[in-house]
């Protein structure tokens, strides 16, 4: 293992792991586990890309403040990058996003400003714009910044192509958030592996890419109430809506059956991949993105209803079963 000059040098090169219990037997389903990034999500790539690009253009100098409207993962990532590079950070976030996200941003030294969820990402972006203009802060503009998909072309896509070099790959499944991953990886796959079908997943109750109405949903990090300008829609071969409860339940299954504790959007992506697998040809290989860890969803409906105390009823039932098996 090499020595690293900065925590930011560890961003990327996340593992691709095969699932053994969730996938039907006639396909191979792999997941790219982005929680292995130092900030715990795929958005570490975006944050680093945006900051390095701004530095190269002379838009940031030590001590400056970075501001962004974020569902949380970008905020956490930007707070981490800001701390490592000597900047301040302010997150403008919907009040519907998890407590864990707010605390993680603050742990990295960032500030959090909340707005009502009903305003959507467009409303949050307006607030961030106004604050940045008033205080002279740098706006990361994740939905419009070309550095976002560019970094995914250079890193995420390159990693996937390297890991699958000489191997079969039929489907790439990812969610709709900033569309940086979708666009960057999709563009490179279309160039290097044009036979790979790119499947974009979005919440059934906020299917903006499909032209339907947006509403507040529980797949945090997915589906703002607009289509990001960085999206290259030509890379999408298929759009698939996914129910948020199905996504949540699949995330739970990932943890309990595969030992991978991932977030709600990861569960929704895998649920979409499982849907794709149902009609996929024998021997098909599917790769799904897992954007983050489940540890930033402990207070959300991901673990809703889960026991927080002692498993006394389970133990009592186990004892009763053992008593039935004991000799008289």
RATA-V63810 format. One record per residue. N is the residue number from 1. RES is the residue in three letters. PHI is phi in whole degrees, -180 to 180 (999 if undefined). Layout:
n = <N/N>
res = <RES/RES>
phi = <PHI/PHI>
This chain:
n = <1/2/3/4/5/6/7/8/9/10/11/12/13/14/15/16/17/18/19/20/21/22/23/24/25/26/27/28/29/30/31/32/33/34/35/36/37/38/39/40/41/42/43/44/45/46/47/48/49/50/51/52/53/54/55/56/57/58/59/60/61/62/63/64/65/66/67/68/69/70/71/72/73/74/75/76/77/78/79/80/81/82/83/84/85/86/87/88/89/90/91/92/93/94/95/96/97/98/99/100/101/102/103/104/105/106/107/108/109/110/111/112/113/114/115/116/117/118/119/120/121/122/123/124/125/126/127/128/129/130/131/132/133/134/135/136/137/138/139/140/141/142/143/144/145/146/147/148/149/150/151/152/153/154/155/156/157/158/159/160/161/162/163/164/165/166/167/168/169/170/171/172/173/174/175/176/177/178/179/180/181/182/183/184/185/186/187/188/189/190/191/192/193/194/195/196/197/198/199/200/201/202/203/204/205/206/207/208/209/210/211/212/213/214/215/216/217/218/219/220/221/222/223/224/225/226/227/228/229/230/231/232/233/234/235/236/237/238/239/240/241/242/243/244/245/246/247/248/249/250/251/252/253/254/255/256/257/258/259/260/261/262/263/264/265/266/267/268/269/270/271/272/273/274/275/276/277/278/279/280/281/282/283/284/285/286/287/288/289/290/291/292/293/294/295/296/297/298/299/300/301/302/303/304/305/306/307/308/309/310/311/312/313/314/315/316/317/318/319/320/321/322/323/324/325/326/327/328>
res = <UNK/UNK/UNK/UNK/UNK/UNK/UNK/UNK/UNK/UNK/UNK/UNK/UNK/UNK/UNK/UNK/UNK/UNK/UNK/UNK/UNK/UNK/UNK/UNK/UNK/UNK/UNK/UNK/UNK/UNK/UNK/UNK/UNK/UNK/UNK/UNK/UNK/UNK/UNK/UNK/UNK/UNK/UNK/UNK/UNK/UNK/UNK/UNK/UNK/UNK/UNK/UNK/UNK/UNK/UNK/UNK/UNK/UNK/UNK/UNK/UNK/UNK/UNK/UNK/UNK/UNK/UNK/UNK/UNK/UNK/UNK/UNK/UNK/UNK/UNK/UNK/UNK/UNK/UNK/UNK/UNK/UNK/UNK/UNK/UNK/UNK/UNK/UNK/UNK/UNK/UNK/UNK/UNK/UNK/UNK/UNK/UNK/UNK/UNK/UNK/UNK/UNK/UNK/UNK/UNK/UNK/UNK/UNK/UNK/UNK/UNK/UNK/UNK/UNK/UNK/UNK/UNK/UNK/UNK/UNK/UNK/UNK/UNK/UNK/UNK/UNK/UNK/UNK/UNK/UNK/UNK/UNK/UNK/UNK/UNK/UNK/UNK/UNK/UNK/UNK/UNK/UNK/UNK/UNK/UNK/UNK/UNK/UNK/UNK/UNK/UNK/UNK/UNK/UNK/UNK/UNK/UNK/UNK/UNK/UNK/UNK/UNK/UNK/UNK/UNK/UNK/UNK/UNK/UNK/UNK/UNK/UNK/UNK/UNK/UNK/UNK/UNK/UNK/UNK/UNK/UNK/UNK/UNK/UNK/UNK/UNK/UNK/UNK/UNK/UNK/UNK/UNK/UNK/UNK/UNK/UNK/UNK/UNK/UNK/UNK/UNK/UNK/UNK/UNK/UNK/UNK/UNK/UNK/UNK/UNK/UNK/UNK/UNK/UNK/UNK/UNK/UNK/UNK/UNK/UNK/UNK/UNK/UNK/UNK/UNK/UNK/UNK/UNK/UNK/UNK/UNK/UNK/UNK/UNK/UNK/UNK/UNK/UNK/UNK/UNK/UNK/UNK/UNK/UNK/UNK/UNK/UNK/UNK/UNK/UNK/UNK/UNK/UNK/UNK/UNK/UNK/UNK/UNK/UNK/UNK/UNK/UNK/UNK/UNK/UNK/UNK/UNK/UNK/UNK/UNK/UNK/UNK/UNK/UNK/UNK/UNK/UNK/UNK/UNK/UNK/UNK/UNK/UNK/UNK/UNK/UNK/UNK/UNK/UNK/UNK/UNK/UNK/UNK/UNK/UNK/UNK/UNK/UNK/UNK/UNK/UNK/UNK/UNK/UNK/UNK/UNK/UNK/UNK/UNK/UNK/UNK/UNK/UNK/UNK/UNK/UNK/UNK/UNK/UNK/UNK/UNK/UNK/UNK/UNK/UNK/UNK/UNK/UNK>
phi = <999/-73/-87/-110/-76/-151/-58/-70/-73/-97/-68/96/53/-78/-76/-108/-124/-84/-91/-113/-117/-79/-79/-64/-67/-85/-131/-113/-115/-113/-131/-98/-93/-77/-67/-75/-65/-62/-92/90/-154/-62/-70/-58/-64/-60/-61/-63/-61/-65/-69/-63/-65/-65/-64/-63/-91/74/-90/-130/-134/-51/94/-66/-111/-101/-127/-157/-81/-148/-83/138/-64/-65/-63/-62/-65/-66/-63/-64/-64/-60/-62/-74/-105/88/-117/-101/-142/-127/-102/-106/-131/-65/-75/-91/-84/-65/-59/-58/-62/-61/-68/-65/-61/-68/-61/-82/95/-84/-113/-126/-118/-96/-135/-63/-57/-63/-73/68/-64/-65/-67/-65/-64/-64/-63/-63/-61/-64/-67/-64/-66/-69/-107/76/-85/-85/-95/-70/51/-58/-80/-123/-84/-64/-64/-63/-65/-61/-69/-70/-62/-78/-116/-56/-65/-62/-64/-63/-64/-68/-68/-103/-60/76/-120/-74/-150/-109/-137/-121/-118/-148/-90/-107/-123/-75/74/-64/-65/-56/-71/-64/-69/-58/-62/-71/-65/-65/-81/-92/-137/-62/-78/-72/-89/-96/-112/-104/-106/-148/-62/-62/-96/-154/-81/-66/-63/-83/86/-96/-72/-89/-144/-60/-134/-108/-93/-61/98/-103/51/-67/-88/-158/-96/-59/-71/-78/-66/-106/-66/-68/-81/-83/-90/-156/-103/-132/-80/-137/-71/-64/-70/-62/-62/-59/-66/-69/-61/-64/-67/-56/-70/-76/-110/-122/74/-118/-91/-121/-79/-65/-65/-65/-61/-66/-68/-67/-60/-66/-63/-66/-66/-61/-63/-56/-111/-76/-65/-54/85/-62/-117/-122/-118/-118/-85/-112/-66/-157/-90/-76/-68/-97/-128/-60/-95/-100/-74/-58/-114/-58/84/-77/-61/-109/-110/-77/-86/-66/-64/-63/-65/-63/-64/-65/-64/-65/-64/-65/-65/-66/-87/-73/-67/-66>
